[in-house]
């Protein structure tokens, strides 16, 4: 089963995504969590997840910086960005930087599950 890394500075958001995916067919997945971009880069190297779901706005290193750093070292990394409403310009930059997709917060459980299914096949 898939190994999915959840990156968000809000623990409740990581929990919501994990719960949504568990109920949506990914109950056997392994979840790795990070609370900012710096931790995400470090954990990506250690864990080599199949997919990363990452917030854009975080302390220490934001999601766009982490996306670029991870993709630089791992061009095949599958990363989906999570963003709050009204950050469309950041979404465009994320897609140009290699993000596979994006999910707008507050997200719908079905949307996040279908996005993960689409990317992981």
Secondary structure, DSSP 8 states (H G I E B T S, - for coil): --EEEEE-S-HHHHHHHHHHHHHTT-TT-EEEEESSHHHHHHHHHHH--SEEEEESS-SSS-HHHHHHHHHHH-TT--EEEEEETT-HHHHHHHHHTT--EEEEES--HHHHHHHHHHHH-
